[in-house]
């Protein structure tokens, strides 16, 4: 599971690096992540590594790289 989390985080990072700030739905599609659970697993990884900025509100957050 640890490896998979890292792979998902890498895919999310690449999608954000190529496309800039995105909401969860667009980021999930751009990174080709299958489930919301995987999306938030990868986002958590990036947040823990302090590589992610979260803006917007709780209903519609947007994510960008620092």
PDB file of N, CA, C and O in Angstrom:
ATOM      1  N   UNK A   1       0.829  -1.200   0.000  1.00  0.00           N
ATOM      2  CA  UNK A   1       0.000   0.000   0.000  1.00  0.00           C
ATOM      3  C   UNK A   1       0.871   1.260   0.000  1.00  0.00           C
ATOM      4  O   UNK A   1       0.509   2.269  -0.606  1.00  0.00           O
ATOM      5  N   UNK A   2       2.014   1.199   0.678  1.00  0.00           N
ATOM      6  CA  UNK A   2       2.907   2.345   0.748  1.00  0.00           C
ATOM      7  C   UNK A   2       3.404   2.739  -0.637  1.00  0.00           C
ATOM      8  O   UNK A   2       3.442   3.923  -0.972  1.00  0.00           O
ATOM      9  N   UNK A   3       3.783   1.749  -1.443  1.00  0.00           N
ATOM     10  CA  UNK A   3       4.245   2.024  -2.804  1.00  0.00           C
ATOM     11  C   UNK A   3       3.139   2.627  -3.656  1.00  0.00           C
ATOM     12  O   UNK A   3       3.371   3.562  -4.422  1.00  0.00           O
ATOM     13  N   UNK A   4       1.938   2.085  -3.518  1.00  0.00           N
ATOM     14  CA  UNK A   4       0.804   2.582  -4.301  1.00  0.00           C
ATOM     15  C   UNK A   4       0.503   4.040  -3.944  1.00  0.00           C
ATOM     16  O   UNK A   4       0.205   4.849  -4.823  1.00  0.00           O
ATOM     17  N   UNK A   5       0.582   4.368  -2.667  1.00  0.00           N
ATOM     18  CA  UNK A   5       0.337   5.748  -2.237  1.00  0.00           C
ATOM     19  C   UNK A   5       1.357   6.685  -2.872  1.00  0.00           C
ATOM     20  O   UNK A   5       1.008   7.783  -3.307  1.00  0.00           O
ATOM     21  N   UNK A   6       2.608   6.256  -2.926  1.00  0.00           N
ATOM     22  CA  UNK A   6       3.648   7.064  -3.547  1.00  0.00           C
ATOM     23  C   UNK A   6       3.441   7.236  -5.038  1.00  0.00           C
ATOM     24  O   UNK A   6       3.684   8.311  -5.585  1.00  0.00           O
ATOM     25  N   UNK A   7       2.993   6.182  -5.694  1.00  0.00           N
ATOM     26  CA  UNK A   7       2.717   6.252  -7.129  1.00  0.00           C
ATOM     27  C   UNK A   7       1.563   7.221  -7.422  1.00  0.00           C
ATOM     28  O   UNK A   7       1.626   8.007  -8.368  1.00  0.00           O
ATOM     29  N   UNK A   8       0.533   7.153  -6.615  1.00  0.00           N
ATOM     30  CA  UNK A   8      -0.621   8.045  -6.788  1.00  0.00           C
ATOM     31  C   UNK A   8      -0.194   9.483  -6.542  1.00  0.00           C
ATOM     32  O   UNK A   8      -0.561  10.379  -7.302  1.00  0.00           O
ATOM     33  N   UNK A   9       0.581   9.710  -5.483  1.00  0.00           N
ATOM     34  CA  UNK A   9       1.070  11.060  -5.185  1.00  0.00           C
ATOM     35  C   UNK A   9       1.894  11.589  -6.356  1.00  0.00           C
ATOM     36  O   UNK A   9       1.784  12.763  -6.710  1.00  0.00           O
ATOM     37  N   UNK A  10       2.713  10.736  -6.957  1.00  0.00           N
ATOM     38  CA  UNK A  10       3.502  11.143  -8.115  1.00  0.00           C
ATOM     39  C   UNK A  10       2.636  11.519  -9.301  1.00  0.00           C
ATOM     40  O   UNK A  10       2.919  12.497  -9.993  1.00  0.00           O
ATOM     41  N   UNK A  11       1.585  10.751  -9.542  1.00  0.00           N
ATOM     42  CA  UNK A  11       0.664  11.056 -10.644  1.00  0.00           C
ATOM     43  C   UNK A  11      -0.055  12.382 -10.392  1.00  0.00           C
ATOM     44  O   UNK A  11      -0.238  13.176 -11.314  1.00  0.00           O
ATOM     45  N   UNK A  12      -0.458  12.617  -9.149  1.00  0.00           N
ATOM     46  CA  UNK A  12      -1.118  13.879  -8.812  1.00  0.00           C
ATOM     47  C   UNK A  12      -0.157  15.049  -8.982  1.00  0.00           C
ATOM     48  O   UNK A  12      -0.529  16.090  -9.524  1.00  0.00           O
ATOM     49  N   UNK A  13       1.085  14.878  -8.517  1.00  0.00           N
ATOM     50  CA  UNK A  13       2.090  15.928  -8.639  1.00  0.00           C
ATOM     51  C   UNK A  13       2.309  16.270 -10.113  1.00  0.00           C
ATOM     52  O   UNK A  13       2.354  17.444 -10.483  1.00  0.00           O
ATOM     53  N   UNK A  14       2.445  15.246 -10.947  1.00  0.00           N
ATOM     54  CA  UNK A  14       2.644  15.475 -12.382  1.00  0.00           C
ATOM     55  C   UNK A  14       1.468  16.215 -12.999  1.00  0.00           C
ATOM     56  O   UNK A  14       1.664  17.131 -13.798  1.00  0.00           O
ATOM     57  N   UNK A  15       0.247  15.832 -12.638  1.00  0.00           N
ATOM     58  CA  UNK A  15      -0.946  16.492 -13.179  1.00  0.00           C
ATOM     59  C   UNK A  15      -0.997  17.954 -12.749  1.00  0.00           C
ATOM     60  O   UNK A  15      -1.338  18.826 -13.549  1.00  0.00           O
ATOM     61  N   UNK A  16      -0.663  18.225 -11.498  1.00  0.00           N
ATOM     62  CA  UNK A  16      -0.662  19.613 -11.024  1.00  0.00           C
ATOM     63  C   UNK A  16       0.471  20.410 -11.654  1.00  0.00           C
ATOM     64  O   UNK A  16       0.309  21.593 -11.954  1.00  0.00           O
ATOM     65  N   UNK A  17       1.602  19.776 -11.854  1.00  0.00           N
ATOM     66  CA  UNK A  17       2.744  20.446 -12.469  1.00  0.00           C
ATOM     67  C   UNK A  17       2.438  20.826 -13.922  1.00  0.00           C
ATOM     68  O   UNK A  17       2.837  21.896 -14.380  1.00  0.00           O
ATOM     69  N   UNK A  18       1.740  19.963 -14.636  1.00  0.00           N
ATOM     70  CA  UNK A  18       1.414  20.211 -16.040  1.00  0.00           C
ATOM     71  C   UNK A  18       0.242  21.170 -16.214  1.00  0.00           C
ATOM     72  O   UNK A  18       0.236  21.982 -17.140  1.00  0.00           O
ATOM     73  N   UNK A  19      -0.754  21.080 -15.324  1.00  0.00           N
ATOM     74  CA  UNK A  19      -2.010  21.806 -15.530  1.00  0.00           C
ATOM     75  C   UNK A  19      -2.266  22.936 -14.546  1.00  0.00           C
ATOM     76  O   UNK A  19      -3.217  23.694 -14.732  1.00  0.00           O
ATOM     77  N   UNK A  20      -1.462  23.076 -13.516  1.00  0.00           N
ATOM     78  CA  UNK A  20      -1.690  24.110 -12.514  1.00  0.00           C
ATOM     79  C   UNK A  20      -2.798  23.733 -11.550  1.00  0.00           C
ATOM     80  O   UNK A  20      -3.171  22.564 -11.444  1.00  0.00           O
ATOM     81  N   UNK A  21      -3.315  24.710 -10.859  1.00  0.00           N
ATOM     82  CA  UNK A  21      -4.330  24.525  -9.825  1.00  0.00           C
ATOM     83  C   UNK A  21      -5.580  23.844 -10.385  1.00  0.00           C
ATOM     84  O   UNK A  21      -6.052  24.179 -11.472  1.00  0.00           O
ATOM     85  N   UNK A  22      -6.111  22.871  -9.614  1.00  0.00           N
ATOM     86  CA  UNK A  22      -7.288  22.129 -10.065  1.00  0.00           C
ATOM     87  C   UNK A  22      -8.170  21.761  -8.875  1.00  0.00           C
ATOM     88  O   UNK A  22      -7.698  21.651  -7.743  1.00  0.00           O
ATOM     89  N   UNK A  23      -9.453  21.573  -9.152  1.00  0.00           N
ATOM     90  CA  UNK A  23     -10.330  21.046  -8.117  1.00  0.00           C
ATOM     91  C   UNK A  23     -10.186  19.515  -8.085  1.00  0.00           C
ATOM     92  O   UNK A  23      -9.523  18.933  -8.944  1.00  0.00           O
ATOM     93  N   UNK A  24     -10.799  18.882  -7.107  1.00  0.00           N
ATOM     94  CA  UNK A  24     -10.629  17.438  -6.909  1.00  0.00           C
ATOM     95  C   UNK A  24     -11.090  16.630  -8.119  1.00  0.00           C
ATOM     96  O   UNK A  24     -10.416  15.683  -8.526  1.00  0.00           O
ATOM     97  N   UNK A  25     -12.222  16.993  -8.690  1.00  0.00           N
ATOM     98  CA  UNK A  25     -12.765  16.249  -9.830  1.00  0.00           C
ATOM     99  C   UNK A  25     -11.820  16.301 -11.031  1.00  0.00           C
ATOM    100  O   UNK A  25     -11.528  15.278 -11.650  1.00  0.00           O
ATOM    101  N   UNK A  26     -11.351  17.501 -11.350  1.00  0.00           N
ATOM    102  CA  UNK A  26     -10.456  17.662 -12.496  1.00  0.00           C
ATOM    103  C   UNK A  26      -9.105  16.995 -12.250  1.00  0.00           C
ATOM    104  O   UNK A  26      -8.523  16.396 -13.154  1.00  0.00           O
ATOM    105  N   UNK A  27      -8.617  17.107 -11.023  1.00  0.00           N
ATOM    106  CA  UNK A  27      -7.337  16.495 -10.682  1.00  0.00           C
ATOM    107  C   UNK A  27      -7.414  14.974 -10.767  1.00  0.00           C
ATOM    108  O   UNK A  27      -6.493  14.324 -11.261  1.00  0.00           O
ATOM    109  N   UNK A  28      -8.513  14.417 -10.285  1.00  0.00           N
ATOM    110  CA  UNK A  28      -8.712  12.963 -10.353  1.00  0.00           C
ATOM    111  C   UNK A  28      -8.692  12.494 -11.804  1.00  0.00           C
ATOM    112  O   UNK A  28      -8.089  11.467 -12.117  1.00  0.00           O
ATOM    113  N   UNK A  29      -9.339  13.233 -12.677  1.00  0.00           N
ATOM    114  CA  UNK A  29      -9.379  12.876 -14.094  1.00  0.00           C
ATOM    115  C   UNK A  29      -8.008  13.043 -14.750  1.00  0.00           C
ATOM    116  O   UNK A  29      -7.565  12.168 -15.495  1.00  0.00           O
ATOM    117  N   UNK A  30      -7.340  14.156 -14.478  1.00  0.00           N
ATOM    118  CA  UNK A  30      -6.041  14.441 -15.098  1.00  0.00           C
ATOM    119  C   UNK A  30      -4.977  13.425 -14.680  1.00  0.00           C
ATOM    120  O   UNK A  30      -4.118  13.050 -15.478  1.00  0.00           O
ATOM    121  N   UNK A  31      -5.043  12.983 -13.419  1.00  0.00           N
ATOM    122  CA  UNK A  31      -4.048  12.035 -12.906  1.00  0.00           C
ATOM    123  C   UNK A  31      -4.442  10.589 -13.175  1.00  0.00           C
ATOM    124  O   UNK A  31      -3.674   9.668 -12.896  1.00  0.00           O
ATOM    125  N   UNK A  32      -5.643  10.390 -13.718  1.00  0.00           N
ATOM    126  CA  UNK A  32      -6.164   9.052 -13.999  1.00  0.00           C
ATOM    127  C   UNK A  32      -6.233   8.190 -12.739  1.00  0.00           C
ATOM    128  O   UNK A  32      -5.864   7.015 -12.742  1.00  0.00           O
ATOM    129  N   UNK A  33      -6.716   8.810 -11.664  1.00  0.00           N
ATOM    130  CA  UNK A  33      -6.917   8.118 -10.397  1.00  0.00           C
ATOM    131  C   UNK A  33      -8.316   7.514 -10.418  1.00  0.00           C
ATOM    132  O   UNK A  33      -9.274   8.173 -10.823  1.00  0.00           O
ATOM    133  N   UNK A  34      -8.435   6.265  -9.982  1.00  0.00           N
ATOM    134  CA  UNK A  34      -9.695   5.536 -10.129  1.00  0.00           C
ATOM    135  C   UNK A  34     -10.756   5.888  -9.088  1.00  0.00           C
ATOM    136  O   UNK A  34     -11.931   6.009  -9.433  1.00  0.00           O
ATOM    137  N   UNK A  35     -10.369   6.053  -7.826  1.00  0.00           N
ATOM    138  CA  UNK A  35     -11.365   6.257  -6.778  1.00  0.00           C
ATOM    139  C   UNK A  35     -11.051   7.511  -5.966  1.00  0.00           C
ATOM    140  O   UNK A  35      -9.922   8.004  -5.966  1.00  0.00           O
ATOM    141  N   UNK A  36     -12.071   8.014  -5.276  1.00  0.00           N
ATOM    142  CA  UNK A  36     -11.866   9.157  -4.383  1.00  0.00           C
ATOM    143  C   UNK A  36     -10.900   8.785  -3.264  1.00  0.00           C
ATOM    144  O   UNK A  36     -10.089   9.607  -2.837  1.00  0.00           O
ATOM    145  N   UNK A  37     -10.989   7.547  -2.791  1.00  0.00           N
ATOM    146  CA  UNK A  37     -10.099   7.096  -1.726  1.00  0.00           C
ATOM    147  C   UNK A  37      -8.638   7.211  -2.154  1.00  0.00           C
ATOM    148  O   UNK A  37      -7.800   7.667  -1.376  1.00  0.00           O
ATOM    149  N   UNK A  38      -8.328   6.805  -3.377  1.00  0.00           N
ATOM    150  CA  UNK A  38      -6.970   6.905  -3.893  1.00  0.00           C
ATOM    151  C   UNK A  38      -6.559   8.372  -4.057  1.00  0.00           C
ATOM    152  O   UNK A  38      -5.424   8.741  -3.756  1.00  0.00           O
ATOM    153  N   UNK A  39      -7.482   9.198  -4.533  1.00  0.00           N
ATOM    154  CA  UNK A  39      -7.195  10.618  -4.702  1.00  0.00           C
ATOM    155  C   UNK A  39      -6.767  11.230  -3.375  1.00  0.00           C
ATOM    156  O   UNK A  39      -5.741  11.904  -3.297  1.00  0.00           O
ATOM    157  N   UNK A  40      -7.553  10.992  -2.340  1.00  0.00           N
ATOM    158  CA  UNK A  40      -7.256  11.601  -1.048  1.00  0.00           C
ATOM    159  C   UNK A  40      -6.042  10.965  -0.372  1.00  0.00           C
ATOM    160  O   UNK A  40      -5.382  11.616   0.439  1.00  0.00           O
ATOM    161  N   UNK A  41      -5.742   9.728  -0.685  1.00  0.00           N
ATOM    162  CA  UNK A  41      -4.517   9.093  -0.201  1.00  0.00           C
ATOM    163  C   UNK A  41      -3.306   9.832  -0.780  1.00  0.00           C
ATOM    164  O   UNK A  41      -2.368  10.163  -0.054  1.00  0.00           O
ATOM    165  N   UNK A  42      -3.332  10.083  -2.068  1.00  0.00           N
ATOM    166  CA  UNK A  42      -2.237  10.803  -2.719  1.00  0.00           C
ATOM    167  C   UNK A  42      -2.139  12.247  -2.272  1.00  0.00           C
ATOM    168  O   UNK A  42      -1.037  12.765  -2.088  1.00  0.00           O
ATOM    169  N   UNK A  43      -3.282  12.908  -2.094  1.00  0.00           N
ATOM    170  CA  UNK A  43      -3.275  14.287  -1.616  1.00  0.00           C
ATOM    171  C   UNK A  43      -2.692  14.363  -0.211  1.00  0.00           C
ATOM    172  O   UNK A  43      -1.934  15.279   0.108  1.00  0.00           O
ATOM    173  N   UNK A  44      -3.049  13.402   0.616  1.00  0.00           N
ATOM    174  CA  UNK A  44      -2.500  13.352   1.975  1.00  0.00           C
ATOM    175  C   UNK A  44      -0.990  13.214   1.963  1.00  0.00           C
ATOM    176  O   UNK A  44      -0.294  13.848   2.756  1.00  0.00           O
ATOM    177  N   UNK A  45      -0.487  12.386   1.066  1.00  0.00           N
ATOM    178  CA  UNK A  45       0.958  12.200   0.920  1.00  0.00           C
ATOM    179  C   UNK A  45       1.625  13.540   0.571  1.00  0.00           C
ATOM    180  O   UNK A  45       2.617  13.932   1.184  1.00  0.00           O
ATOM    181  N   UNK A  46       1.060  14.227  -0.422  1.00  0.00           N
ATOM    182  CA  UNK A  46       1.637  15.502  -0.842  1.00  0.00           C
ATOM    183  C   UNK A  46       1.536  16.564   0.254  1.00  0.00           C
ATOM    184  O   UNK A  46       2.448  17.375   0.418  1.00  0.00           O
ATOM    185  N   UNK A  47       0.444  16.559   0.993  1.00  0.00           N
ATOM    186  CA  UNK A  47       0.297  17.495   2.102  1.00  0.00           C
ATOM    187  C   UNK A  47       1.335  17.208   3.188  1.00  0.00           C
ATOM    188  O   UNK A  47       1.939  18.129   3.737  1.00  0.00           O
ATOM    189  N   UNK A  48       1.534  15.945   3.489  1.00  0.00           N
ATOM    190  CA  UNK A  48       2.506  15.554   4.507  1.00  0.00           C
ATOM    191  C   UNK A  48       3.916  15.972   4.119  1.00  0.00           C
ATOM    192  O   UNK A  48       4.719  16.335   4.979  1.00  0.00           O
ATOM    193  N   UNK A  49       4.219  15.921   2.830  1.00  0.00           N
ATOM    194  CA  UNK A  49       5.533  16.328   2.337  1.00  0.00           C
ATOM    195  C   UNK A  49       5.620  17.836   2.118  1.00  0.00           C
ATOM    196  O   UNK A  49       6.642  18.335   1.648  1.00  0.00           O
ATOM    197  N   UNK A  50       4.559  18.562   2.454  1.00  0.00           N
ATOM    198  CA  UNK A  50       4.501  20.021   2.337  1.00  0.00           C
ATOM    199  C   UNK A  50       4.734  20.488   0.902  1.00  0.00           C
ATOM    200  O   UNK A  50       5.445  21.465   0.667  1.00  0.00           O
ATOM    201  N   UNK A  51       4.135  19.785  -0.052  1.00  0.00           N
ATOM    202  CA  UNK A  51       4.273  20.120  -1.465  1.00  0.00           C
ATOM    203  C   UNK A  51       2.984  20.642  -2.075  1.00  0.00           C
ATOM    204  O   UNK A  51       2.920  20.877  -3.281  1.00  0.00           O
ATOM    205  N   UNK A  52       1.956  20.825  -1.256  1.00  0.00           N
ATOM    206  CA  UNK A  52       0.631  21.137  -1.774  1.00  0.00           C
ATOM    207  C   UNK A  52       0.040  22.342  -1.058  1.00  0.00           C
ATOM    208  O   UNK A  52       0.213  22.515   0.149  1.00  0.00           O
ATOM    209  N   UNK A  53      -0.659  23.170  -1.824  1.00  0.00           N
ATOM    210  CA  UNK A  53      -1.417  24.293  -1.276  1.00  0.00           C
ATOM    211  C   UNK A  53      -2.885  24.003  -1.525  1.00  0.00           C
ATOM    212  O   UNK A  53      -3.271  23.650  -2.639  1.00  0.00           O
ATOM    213  N   UNK A  54      -3.705  24.151  -0.494  1.00  0.00           N
ATOM    214  CA  UNK A  54      -5.142  23.937  -0.615  1.00  0.00           C
ATOM    215  C   UNK A  54      -5.822  25.294  -0.445  1.00  0.00           C
ATOM    216  O   UNK A  54      -5.615  25.980   0.556  1.00  0.00           O
ATOM    217  N   UNK A  55      -6.629  25.672  -1.425  1.00  0.00           N
ATOM    218  CA  UNK A  55      -7.355  26.939  -1.390  1.00  0.00           C
ATOM    219  C   UNK A  55      -8.844  26.655  -1.564  1.00  0.00           C
ATOM    220  O   UNK A  55      -9.254  25.503  -1.704  1.00  0.00           O
ATOM    221  N   UNK A  56      -9.627  27.691  -1.554  1.00  0.00           N
ATOM    222  CA  UNK A  56     -11.072  27.526  -1.709  1.00  0.00           C
ATOM    223  C   UNK A  56     -11.716  27.191  -0.385  1.00  0.00           C
ATOM    224  O   UNK A  56     -11.149  27.444   0.678  1.00  0.00           O
ATOM    225  N   UNK A  57     -12.903  26.623  -0.454  1.00  0.00           N
ATOM    226  CA  UNK A  57     -13.607  26.263   0.778  1.00  0.00           C
ATOM    227  C   UNK A  57     -13.731  24.748   0.897  1.00  0.00           C
ATOM    228  O   UNK A  57     -13.258  24.007   0.035  1.00  0.00           O
ATOM    229  N   UNK A  58     -14.367  24.298   1.968  1.00  0.00           N
ATOM    230  CA  UNK A  58     -14.484  22.857   2.212  1.00  0.00           C
ATOM    231  C   UNK A  58     -15.311  22.143   1.144  1.00  0.00           C
ATOM    232  O   UNK A  58     -15.054  20.979   0.837  1.00  0.00           O
ATOM    233  N   UNK A  59     -16.287  22.823   0.585  1.00  0.00           N
ATOM    234  CA  UNK A  59     -17.139  22.202  -0.430  1.00  0.00           C
ATOM    235  C   UNK A  59     -16.422  22.051  -1.763  1.00  0.00           C
ATOM    236  O   UNK A  59     -16.635  21.070  -2.475  1.00  0.00           O
ATOM    237  N   UNK A  60     -15.578  23.013  -2.104  1.00  0.00           N
ATOM    238  CA  UNK A  60     -14.903  22.995  -3.408  1.00  0.00           C
ATOM    239  C   UNK A  60     -13.436  23.446  -3.254  1.00  0.00           C
ATOM    240  O   UNK A  60     -13.067  24.540  -3.681  1.00  0.00           O
ATOM    241  N   UNK A  61     -12.617  22.591  -2.644  1.00  0.00           N
ATOM    242  CA  UNK A  61     -11.201  22.975  -2.504  1.00  0.00           C
ATOM    243  C   UNK A  61     -10.481  22.876  -3.853  1.00  0.00           C
ATOM    244  O   UNK A  61     -10.860  22.095  -4.726  1.00  0.00           O
ATOM    245  N   UNK A  62      -9.456  23.675  -3.990  1.00  0.00           N
ATOM    246  CA  UNK A  62      -8.578  23.585  -5.150  1.00  0.00           C
ATOM    247  C   UNK A  62      -7.183  23.276  -4.648  1.00  0.00           C
ATOM    248  O   UNK A  62      -6.799  23.684  -3.552  1.00  0.00           O
ATOM    249  N   UNK A  63      -6.434  22.558  -5.453  1.00  0.00           N
ATOM    250  CA  UNK A  63      -5.110  22.086  -5.069  1.00  0.00           C
ATOM    251  C   UNK A  63      -4.086  22.614  -6.059  1.00  0.00           C
ATOM    252  O   UNK A  63      -4.340  22.654  -7.263  1.00  0.00           O
ATOM    253  N   UNK A  64      -2.932  23.017  -5.550  1.00  0.00           N
ATOM    254  CA  UNK A  64      -1.832  23.506  -6.377  1.00  0.00           C
ATOM    255  C   UNK A  64      -0.521  23.129  -5.711  1.00  0.00           C
ATOM    256  O   UNK A  64      -0.477  22.880  -4.506  1.00  0.00           O
ATOM    257  N   UNK A  65       0.536  23.088  -6.488  1.00  0.00           N
ATOM    258  CA  UNK A  65       1.862  22.823  -5.938  1.00  0.00           C
ATOM    259  C   UNK A  65       2.429  24.085  -5.319  1.00  0.00           C
ATOM    260  O   UNK A  65       2.125  25.192  -5.761  1.00  0.00           O
ATOM    261  N   UNK A  66       3.252  23.918  -4.296  1.00  0.00           N
ATOM    262  CA  UNK A  66       3.929  25.066  -3.678  1.00  0.00           C
ATOM    263  C   UNK A  66       5.033  25.555  -4.566  1.00  0.00           C
ATOM    264  O   UNK A  66       5.722  26.515  -4.223  1.00  0.00           O
TER     265      UNK A  66
END
